[in-house]
Amino acid sequence: MSLALLLRQHKAEQEVQSLLLGKPLTEDDLVFAHVDGTPIDPDVVTHTFAKVILKAGLPHIRIT
């Protein structure tokens, strides 16, 4: 599955969640955020990404 397809699916899920909360998505909303739209701590994203690539057997790379 391509990254573009995964991101489209993620956006569709965010749109559904936002509508259920009564707050439609805007162009300024973050891609990776809590359900209420607040940003996810960057350290959490970095740590989770490191675990995923380790589990996948990929070499260590950094998100910048």
VENGIUR-V598721 format. One record per residue. N is the residue number from 0. PHI is phi in degrees with one decimal (* if undefined). NEAR is the number of other ideal C-beta (glycine too) atoms within 10 Angstrom. D_CENTER is the distance of its C-alpha to the mean C-alpha in Angstrom with 1 decimal. Layout:
n:N phi:PHI near:NEAR d_center:D_CENTER
n:N phi:PHI near:NEAR d_center:D_CENTER
//
This chain:
n:0 phi:* near:6 d_center:16.1
n:1 phi:-82.0 near:7 d_center:15.0
n:2 phi:-61.9 near:7 d_center:11.7
n:3 phi:-59.1 near:8 d_center:12.6
n:4 phi:-65.9 near:9 d_center:13.2
n:5 phi:-61.7 near:10 d_center:9.9
n:6 phi:-67.3 near:11 d_center:8.1
n:7 phi:-64.6 near:11 d_center:11.1
n:8 phi:-64.9 near:11 d_center:10.7
n:9 phi:-61.0 near:12 d_center:7.2
n:10 phi:-63.0 near:13 d_center:8.9
n:11 phi:-61.3 near:10 d_center:12.0
n:12 phi:-65.6 near:10 d_center:10.7
n:13 phi:-62.7 near:18 d_center:9.5
n:14 phi:-62.1 near:13 d_center:13.0
n:15 phi:-62.9 near:11 d_center:14.8
n:16 phi:-61.3 near:14 d_center:13.5
n:17 phi:-64.0 near:17 d_center:14.4
n:18 phi:-64.7 near:11 d_center:17.7
n:19 phi:-63.5 near:9 d_center:18.5
n:20 phi:-85.2 near:11 d_center:18.2
n:21 phi:78.7 near:6 d_center:20.4
n:22 phi:-135.3 near:12 d_center:18.2
n:23 phi:-59.4 near:9 d_center:17.2
n:24 phi:-64.9 near:15 d_center:14.4
n:25 phi:-121.4 near:8 d_center:15.7
n:26 phi:-65.2 near:4 d_center:15.3
n:27 phi:-88.3 near:6 d_center:14.6
n:28 phi:-69.0 near:14 d_center:11.5
n:29 phi:-78.6 near:12 d_center:8.4
n:30 phi:-70.8 near:9 d_center:5.4
n:31 phi:-114.2 near:12 d_center:3.3
n:32 phi:-147.3 near:12 d_center:6.5
n:33 phi:-67.6 near:10 d_center:9.0
n:34 phi:-57.1 near:10 d_center:10.7
n:35 phi:-82.2 near:9 d_center:13.3
n:36 phi:94.8 near:16 d_center:11.3
n:37 phi:-73.2 near:9 d_center:12.1
n:38 phi:-66.1 near:10 d_center:10.1
n:39 phi:-81.2 near:13 d_center:8.8
n:40 phi:-57.4 near:10 d_center:11.6
n:41 phi:-55.7 near:10 d_center:11.2
n:42 phi:-63.9 near:8 d_center:13.4
n:43 phi:-66.4 near:10 d_center:11.3
n:44 phi:-62.3 near:13 d_center:8.5
n:45 phi:-61.3 near:12 d_center:11.7
n:46 phi:-64.3 near:11 d_center:13.5
n:47 phi:-64.1 near:12 d_center:11.0
n:48 phi:-60.8 near:13 d_center:10.8
n:49 phi:-61.3 near:14 d_center:14.6
n:50 phi:-65.4 near:10 d_center:15.2
n:51 phi:-66.0 near:10 d_center:13.5
n:52 phi:-70.1 near:14 d_center:15.6
n:53 phi:-64.8 near:11 d_center:18.6
n:54 phi:-63.1 near:8 d_center:18.5
n:55 phi:-79.9 near:7 d_center:18.3
n:56 phi:76.3 near:6 d_center:21.3
n:57 phi:-90.7 near:9 d_center:19.9
n:58 phi:-69.0 near:6 d_center:21.4
n:59 phi:-63.4 near:7 d_center:19.7
n:60 phi:-135.3 near:9 d_center:17.8
n:61 phi:-105.3 near:7 d_center:16.2
n:62 phi:-92.5 near:9 d_center:13.2
n:63 phi:-125.6 near:3 d_center:14.9
//
